[in-house]
């Protein structure tokens, strides 16, 4: 497995690859969710490249950039065992300059939900993903549905910029008890982790209720009764193009939750 430390190194490596390239961009602290993306990429491509980069431009002031979990050696071992061909590990210094050309998230769908509570977050996400796409030139790129709004905006960027990349949507991976896998789960103490399960339970209840009713307010009320969080930021109902909807549309509905459990902000969703 090759370790590529700079964009120049990565572009040189990519130049010599003949065949399809599957790309999995990550911020490291790899878990089974990431591994599911890597396995899918491995199955569908001749080569697999994983990036590990805690991207500073997508963190807002006061967020957890400095304490975000970093386990590079462990991540290398996970990638090696999964059959990854190369890992790209750039630094902020070789990814960014002092006077950048910027990408802006769309002014409506980039500033609702996650974009409303984390204004500018998606600017940073799209900026780094665009850079990574240009460096790696993947045939296919793999993203989890857990970050549903991010996934939608990345697909929009690919369409708007006419990028020749296939975006592969991958299902959210959960612990046996239902908790959606996230690198930030390590921030939860045992009591908080137990309460965090109420998020997936509320979504599961919503899915069950949606088989009997399309009434969003009724479903939302039941979800709130189940949630055991310290601060609920939103429960939202949107279609797959992230338009707000006034009732459940089977096959074209996403229910999203963002909430704090203790000091840890968690997001989750379910596609109906």
C-alpha positions as CSV (number, residue, x, y, z in Angstrom):
1,X,0.0,0.0,0.0
2,X,1.4,3.4,-1.0
3,X,1.3,6.4,1.3
4,X,0.9,9.6,-0.7
5,X,1.7,12.7,1.3
6,X,1.2,15.5,-1.2
7,X,-1.1,16.4,-4.1
8,X,1.9,16.2,-6.4
9,X,2.8,12.7,-5.2
10,X,-0.9,11.6,-5.5
11,X,-1.2,13.0,-9.1
12,X,2.0,11.2,-10.1
13,X,0.7,7.9,-8.7
14,X,-2.7,8.4,-10.3
15,X,-1.1,9.0,-13.7
16,X,0.3,5.5,-13.9
17,X,-3.0,3.7,-13.0
18,X,-4.7,1.8,-15.9
19,X,-8.3,0.9,-15.0
20,X,-11.1,2.2,-12.8
21,X,-10.3,4.0,-9.5
22,X,-12.6,4.0,-6.5
23,X,-12.1,6.8,-4.1
24,X,-13.2,7.1,-0.5
25,X,-12.6,10.5,1.1
26,X,-12.4,10.5,4.9
27,X,-11.3,12.5,7.8
28,X,-9.8,9.4,9.4
29,X,-10.6,7.7,12.7
30,X,-11.9,5.0,10.5
31,X,-14.7,2.7,11.6
32,X,-17.0,0.0,10.1
33,X,-18.9,2.7,8.3
34,X,-15.8,3.8,6.4
35,X,-14.9,0.1,5.9
36,X,-18.2,-0.6,4.2
37,X,-17.4,2.2,1.7
38,X,-13.9,0.8,1.1
39,X,-15.2,-2.7,0.6
40,X,-17.8,-1.5,-1.9
41,X,-15.1,0.5,-3.7
42,X,-12.8,-2.6,-3.7
43,X,-15.5,-4.8,-5.2
44,X,-16.3,-2.3,-8.0
45,X,-12.9,-1.0,-9.1
46,X,-9.5,-2.0,-10.2
47,X,-7.8,0.4,-7.7
48,X,-8.9,1.9,-4.4
49,X,-7.6,5.2,-3.0
50,X,-8.6,6.5,0.4
51,X,-7.9,10.0,1.6
52,X,-7.4,10.9,5.3
53,X,-7.5,14.6,5.9
54,X,-9.1,16.5,8.7
55,X,-10.2,19.5,6.6
56,X,-10.0,22.8,8.5
57,X,-12.2,24.8,6.1
58,X,-15.4,22.8,7.1
59,X,-15.0,23.5,10.8
60,X,-16.6,26.6,12.2
61,X,-15.0,28.6,15.0
62,X,-15.5,26.8,18.3
63,X,-16.0,23.4,16.7
64,X,-13.9,20.3,17.4
65,X,-11.1,20.7,14.7
66,X,-8.3,20.5,17.2
67,X,-9.7,17.6,19.2
68,X,-11.2,15.6,16.2
69,X,-9.9,12.1,16.6
70,X,-6.7,11.4,14.7
71,X,-5.4,7.8,14.5
72,X,-3.3,7.7,11.4
73,X,-1.3,4.5,12.1
74,X,-4.4,2.5,13.0
75,X,-6.1,3.9,9.9
76,X,-3.2,2.8,7.7
77,X,-3.6,-0.8,9.2
78,X,-7.3,-0.8,8.5
79,X,-6.8,0.3,4.9
80,X,-4.0,-2.2,4.4
81,X,-6.2,-5.1,5.6
82,X,-9.1,-3.9,3.4
83,X,-6.9,-4.1,0.3
84,X,-6.6,-0.3,-0.3
85,X,-3.9,0.4,-3.0
86,X,-3.0,3.9,-1.7
87,X,-3.8,6.4,1.1
88,X,-3.6,10.1,0.4
89,X,-2.7,12.1,3.6
90,X,-2.1,15.7,2.7
91,X,-1.6,18.6,5.1
92,X,-3.5,21.9,5.2
93,X,-0.3,23.6,4.0
94,X,-0.1,21.6,0.8
95,X,-3.8,21.7,0.2
96,X,-4.5,25.4,0.7
97,X,-2.9,28.8,-0.1
98,X,-3.4,32.1,1.7
99,X,-5.5,33.5,-1.2
100,X,-7.8,30.8,-2.4
101,X,-10.3,30.7,-5.2
102,X,-13.4,29.7,-3.3
103,X,-16.4,27.4,-4.0
104,X,-19.7,28.5,-2.4
105,X,-22.5,26.2,-1.4
106,X,-25.8,27.0,-3.2
107,X,-27.5,29.9,-1.4
108,X,-30.7,28.0,-0.6
109,X,-30.0,24.3,-0.1
110,X,-26.5,24.9,1.2
111,X,-27.9,27.1,4.0
112,X,-30.8,25.0,5.3
113,X,-30.6,22.4,8.1
114,X,-26.9,21.7,8.5
115,X,-26.1,24.8,6.5
116,X,-28.3,26.9,8.8
117,X,-26.8,25.6,12.1
118,X,-23.2,25.5,10.6
119,X,-23.1,28.4,8.2
120,X,-20.2,28.1,5.8
121,X,-19.7,24.4,6.6
122,X,-20.7,23.2,3.2
123,X,-18.5,25.8,1.5
124,X,-15.5,24.1,3.1
125,X,-16.8,20.6,2.3
126,X,-17.3,21.4,-1.4
127,X,-14.0,23.2,-1.6
128,X,-12.0,20.2,-0.3
129,X,-14.0,17.5,-2.2
130,X,-13.5,19.5,-5.4
131,X,-9.8,19.6,-4.7
132,X,-9.7,15.9,-3.9
133,X,-11.6,15.0,-7.0
134,X,-9.1,17.0,-9.1
135,X,-6.1,15.4,-7.5
136,X,-7.4,11.8,-7.5
137,X,-9.5,11.8,-10.7
138,X,-11.6,8.9,-9.5
139,X,-13.9,6.8,-11.7
140,X,-16.3,6.5,-8.7
141,X,-16.4,8.2,-5.3
142,X,-18.2,6.6,-2.3
143,X,-20.2,8.5,0.3
144,X,-22.5,7.4,3.1
145,X,-26.1,8.4,3.3
146,X,-25.7,9.4,7.0
147,X,-24.5,12.8,5.8
148,X,-27.5,13.1,3.5
149,X,-27.3,16.8,2.8
150,X,-23.6,16.7,2.2
151,X,-24.2,13.8,-0.3
152,X,-26.9,15.7,-2.1
153,X,-24.7,18.8,-2.4
154,X,-21.7,16.8,-3.7
155,X,-23.9,15.3,-6.3
156,X,-25.1,18.7,-7.3
157,X,-21.5,20.0,-7.5
158,X,-20.6,17.1,-9.8
159,X,-23.6,17.9,-12.0
160,X,-23.1,21.7,-12.0
161,X,-19.3,21.4,-12.8
162,X,-19.8,18.6,-15.3
163,X,-17.4,16.4,-13.5
164,X,-16.9,12.9,-15.0
165,X,-17.3,11.1,-11.7
166,X,-19.9,8.6,-10.6
167,X,-21.1,9.2,-7.0
168,X,-22.0,6.0,-5.2
169,X,-24.5,6.3,-2.3
170,X,-23.9,3.9,0.5
171,X,-26.3,3.0,3.3
172,X,-25.6,4.1,6.9
173,X,-23.9,1.5,9.0
174,X,-25.1,1.1,12.6
175,X,-24.0,-0.6,15.8
176,X,-26.1,-3.6,16.7
177,X,-28.2,-1.4,19.0
178,X,-29.0,1.0,16.2
179,X,-26.6,3.9,16.9
180,X,-25.3,5.3,13.6
181,X,-21.5,4.9,13.4
182,X,-19.6,8.2,13.7
183,X,-16.1,9.2,14.6
184,X,-17.6,11.6,17.1
185,X,-19.3,8.8,19.0
186,X,-16.1,8.4,21.1
187,X,-17.0,11.7,22.7
188,X,-20.0,10.1,24.4
189,X,-19.7,8.8,27.9
190,X,-21.7,5.5,28.7
191,X,-24.8,7.4,29.9
192,X,-24.8,9.7,26.9
193,X,-24.3,6.9,24.5
194,X,-27.4,5.2,25.9
195,X,-29.5,8.3,25.5
196,X,-28.1,8.8,22.0
197,X,-29.9,5.6,21.0
198,X,-33.2,7.5,21.2
199,X,-32.3,9.2,17.9
200,X,-32.3,6.0,15.9
201,X,-35.3,4.8,17.9
202,X,-37.2,7.9,16.9
203,X,-36.4,7.4,13.3
204,X,-37.4,3.8,13.4
205,X,-40.7,4.8,15.0
206,X,-41.2,7.4,12.2
207,X,-40.6,4.7,9.5
208,X,-43.2,2.4,11.2
209,X,-45.8,5.2,11.5
210,X,-45.3,6.3,7.9
211,X,-46.8,3.0,6.9
212,X,-50.1,4.1,8.5
213,X,-50.1,7.8,8.1
214,X,-48.5,10.5,5.9
215,X,-49.2,13.2,8.5
216,X,-45.8,14.8,9.3
217,X,-47.0,16.6,12.5
218,X,-48.3,13.4,14.0
219,X,-45.1,11.6,13.2
220,X,-42.9,14.4,14.5
221,X,-44.8,14.5,17.8
222,X,-44.3,10.8,18.3
223,X,-40.5,11.3,17.5
224,X,-40.2,14.1,20.1
225,X,-41.8,11.9,22.7
226,X,-39.1,9.2,22.1
227,X,-36.0,11.6,21.9
228,X,-33.9,11.8,25.1
229,X,-31.4,14.5,24.1
230,X,-30.1,17.7,25.7
231,X,-30.8,19.9,22.7
232,X,-32.8,19.2,19.6
233,X,-31.8,21.4,16.7
234,X,-34.2,20.0,14.1
235,X,-36.4,17.2,12.9
236,X,-36.9,17.8,9.2
237,X,-38.9,16.1,6.4
238,X,-37.5,16.6,2.9
239,X,-37.7,14.9,-0.5
240,X,-34.5,13.5,-2.1
241,X,-33.8,16.9,-3.7
242,X,-33.9,18.5,-0.2
243,X,-37.2,20.4,-0.7
244,X,-39.3,20.6,2.4
245,X,-42.4,18.5,2.1
246,X,-45.8,18.7,3.8
247,X,-46.5,15.0,4.0
248,X,-44.7,11.7,3.6
249,X,-44.1,10.6,0.0
250,X,-43.1,6.9,0.1
251,X,-39.9,6.4,-1.9
252,X,-39.1,10.1,-1.9
253,X,-38.8,11.2,1.8
254,X,-35.9,11.7,4.1
255,X,-36.4,12.4,7.8
256,X,-33.4,14.0,9.4
257,X,-32.4,14.8,13.0
258,X,-29.7,16.9,14.5
259,X,-29.3,17.0,18.3
260,X,-26.8,17.4,21.1
261,X,-26.3,14.6,23.6
262,X,-24.1,16.1,26.3
263,X,-21.7,18.3,24.3
264,X,-21.7,16.1,21.3
265,X,-23.6,17.0,18.2
266,X,-25.1,14.0,16.4
267,X,-26.9,13.7,13.1
268,X,-28.9,10.8,11.7
269,X,-31.6,10.2,9.1
270,X,-33.8,7.6,7.5
271,X,-34.9,7.3,3.9
272,X,-38.5,6.3,3.4
